[in-house]
């Protein structure tokens, strides 16, 4: 779809608001310097340091914070080689690390709230305006964490990387497929067998025939090297997915207000800009993967209409089983606002 942009006079209240926001952004580094409270923070990422979701999201947030603070606030980054992806929530809540960049399914043993976001359509502004952002924030506060950003990883979320093409329905029949809990329902309903496995284990597992493929997002297959051990990617893509930037609540509360505002403002800017960037990178990566010999394999026609419903059903189920009250409130809002498929 092509967007047509026309020039319109900006209403005076909006211009004043924009000027105020710009002034506030400019003033933040000066306030940080004046209060001498700028910080050196430690972030954990659930993805390898060279992974697309680290480089283009976590590292970009770090760079945005550094630029907005004029270098006063710095964030160092460590990955799952230090703390495994599915064990990272507790050490951040305990204050061993300051910030966590992760997917909600990686801590679904502790709460279903983060994973449940994958049932909500990508629209950062409506996520905030509807109150869902605040519901999620309040819940994580109870776990000792402050929400800085709910980051969409593109306008579409998921695909499967397969060793063999799809030939009949159900499309995944008889295949052992890597996934986080997010994918359990759709994998099972399409005839596959889910295998809980971190992304770092997938290459060798596919190479040795332990699994027949892997569920994943639309970015990072090349960096992970999966094109060397699997030659097919499913189409069409389906669902939507988010990552989270969370901070130890005590550490956040101990910051000066100017630095708190800076971290939250850059989190919001990340939310607003990320889907378009990841969409662009996904198109570029798919072109590169085709050049490396990967091919698309299409879901069986009778399965295609059910893809979004199957993944959404599974995500809500996962969230409601673990954290029924909070996820129930998220689901109620999303359904009332038309924000869930």
N, C-alpha and C positions, 0 to 999 in steps of 0.2 A: 504494500500500500504506500502511495506517495503522499507526503504531507505537503500542503500548500500553505506557505507562510505569507501573511499580509501585514502591512504596517498598520498598527493601531496606536492611537494616542493613549498613553498609560495614565489612568486616573491619578489625580493628585495624591490621595491617601496611599496608593500603592507605591508611588514614587518616593514619598516621604519614608514609608516603611523600608524600601530598598536602600535609601540613603542611610537610614539609621542602622540597618544591618551591616552595611559596608563600613560605616564608622566604627561600629562595635568590633568587627573583625579586625580592623586596622589597629584598634586600641588594645586588643588582647595581648600581643607580645610586649607592649609597653607596661601593661598592668603586671604581667608575669615577672618582668625584669624588676619592676619597682618593689614588688612584694618579696622578691628573692625566694620564691617558692616553686620555681620550675623543677621538674622531676626527671629522674632517670628510671624508667619503668621496664619491667621484664614481661614479655609476652610469650605464651605458648601457642603454637599452631598445631592443629591435628593432622596437617599434611606435610609431606617432605618439603624442605626449604626451597627446592627447585620446582615444586609443583605449581601448576597454573593458578590454583586457588590460593596458594600462598603468595606468589609473586604479584598477581594482579588484584588481590583483595587485601590480605594482611599487610603486605609490604607497602601497598599504595596508601593504606590508612596511616601507617607509620610515617611515610613521606609527607602526607597531608598535614599530620599533626606537627611534624618538624617544621614545615614551611609556615604554617599558620602561627606557630609560636616563635618564629624567627630563630629556631634552633634551641629554644629554651627547654622544651619538653622532648626528651628522646626516649625511644622504645627499642630495646634489643629483642631479638627473636630467636627462639629455640623450638625444635620440632619434636616429633614423636620418637626420635632416637633417644631423647632425654626422658620423656614420660610418654608411654603408649597412648594413642589417640583416645581410647575408651577408658582411660584412667586419669584424665586431666582435670576434670571438674573439681575434685576434692582438693588437690594441692593449690589451685587458684582460690577456692573458697577459704582455705586455711591460711592464705597469705604467703605461701612459698613462692608463688609467681603473682604478678599484679594483674595481668590481662590474659584472657583466653579467646582464641579465634577457633571456632569449631562448628560442627553440625550438631543439631539437637539429638539426632539418633545415636550419637557417640556417647551420650550420657542418659539414654532412655532407661537405664536401670535405676537412676535417681529421680527422674521426672519425665513425664510425657509431653510437657508443654513445648519445649523447643522443637521436638519432632513434629508436633501437630501443626506448626506453621506451614509445613509443606502441603497442607490441605487448603491453603488460602491463596487466592489469585494474587499475582504480582502487581502491586500498586502501593508504593511506600506512603504516599500522601494519605490514601484511604485507610491504610493500616493504622496510622496515627490518629486521623480524624474520627475513626470509628470507635476508638478506645482500646483496640486490641493491643497496641504497643504498650499502653499503660498497664493492662492486665498482665502481660508477659513480664514487664519490668517489676511490678509488685511481687509476682511469684518468685522471681529470681532473687529479689531482695531478701525473701525469707530463707533462701539458701546461702545467704552471705555474699551475694553478687549484685552488681549494678549493671543494667543493660545499657550499652553504648550504641549498639546498632543491630538491626535485623536486616541482613544484606541479601537481596535477591541475586541469584547466580545466573540471571538471564530471564528472558520472557518465557522460555520453556525449560523443563528441568532435566529429563532423564532419557537414557538409551541403554541398550545392552550391547556389549562387545562380545561377539560369538566366534567360536572356532569353526563352526559349520553353519551354512545358511538355513533359513527357515523354509520348510517345504510343505507344511500342512498345519491345520489347526488341531489341537491348541498349539500355539506358536512355539512354546518352550518345552513341549512334552519330552520327558526323559533326560533333561539337561540339569546338571549340577551347576548352580550359578552363584557367584559371590554377590553378597549384598549386605547392607546394614538392615536393621529392622524396618526401615522405611519401605523396602521392596518386598517384604515377606508375602504380603497378600497378593500382589499382582504376579509375582513369580509363581506362587502356588496355584493361583486360579488359571494361569496359562500353562499349567502342566509341569512346571519346573520344580526343582528341589533347592531351597535356599541354603546357602552356606555362609555363615557369619565369618567375615574375614576382613582384615584391614587392607587398604589399597596396596601397601608395600609388599604384601604376601602374594598378590595376584599373579605377577609375572611368572614366578617359579611354579606356582600351582597350575597355571594353564600350560606351561611348558612341559610339566611332568604328567599332564592329563588328570590331575586331581579334580579340576573343575573344567567345565565346558564353556565358560564365559563369565562375564561380570557385569552387573548393573552399575551404572556410573552416570555422572553428569555429562554435560556437552563439552567440557573443557578438560584438557590435561591428559588425554589418552596418549598423545605423542610423547610428552615428557616422561610418562610412566613406561614407555616402551612396549605397550601392549600390541602395537601393530606388528611387532616381530613374532608374536606367538598366537595371534588371532587375526583373521582377515575380513571379518564382517561386522558391520554396525547396523543396528535396527533402525528402521524408519517406519512410520513417522515418530518423532520424539513425543514425549508426553509429560504431563504433570508440571510442577514447578518446585523449586527448592531454594532454601535460604541457609546462609551461615550466620553465626552470631559473634558479636564482639562483646564480651562480658568482662567486668572488672571486679576485683575484690572490693566489697562494699566498704569495709573499714578504710582501706587505702584511698578509695574515692572520697569518702567523707572527710579524710584528713587533708585533702588538697584545698588550696585557696579557691574561692568561688570562680575566679577568672579562669583558672586551669580546668575546673570542672566543666565550665561552659565551653571552653575550647574543645575538650574531648567529645562532648555531646554534639556540638555543632559540626565537627568533622565526621562524626558518626552519621549524622543526618545527611551530610553532603555525600558520603559514601553510599548510603542507601539510594539516594536520588539518582546517582550517576552510574551505578554499577551494572544494572541489567542491560543497558544499551551497550556498554563496553564489552560485557561478556558475550552478548549476541554477536557482536562484530568479530571477536576473537574466535568464537565457535565456527563461524563461516570460514574464516581464514584457516583454522586448524583442519576442518573437514577437507578443504581443497588440498592441503598438504598431505593428509592421510591418503587421499585418493592417489596422489602422486607416488606414495610409498606402497601402493598395491592394495589398499583396503577397498572394499566394495560395500554398497548398501544391500541389506536384505530386508524385505518388507514383511511386517506382521501379516498373518493370514487375514483376508478381507473381513471375515466374520469377527475377528478379534479387535480390529481397529476402533470401532465405535465405543468399545468398553475400556480403552486404555486409561483415560483420565479418571473415570469412575472407579476403576479397580485400585489405582494407586491412592486416590483420595479416600476411598472407603477404608483402606488399610491403615492410612496415616491417622485418620480420626479414631479408628479402633485402638491403635497403639497408644495414642494419647489418653483416651478415655479409660482404658484399662489401668493405666498407671496413675493418672492424676485427674480423676473424673470431674471434680468441682470446677477447677480452673479451665480445663479443656472444654468442659461443657459450656462455660460462659463464652469462650472463644468461638465455639461452634454456633451458639445461639446468635451472637453478633454477626458472624460471617454469613449465616443463612438469611438473617433479616436484611443485611446490606447487599446480598447478592455477590458475596466475595468468595464463595467456594463453588467448585465445579458441580 
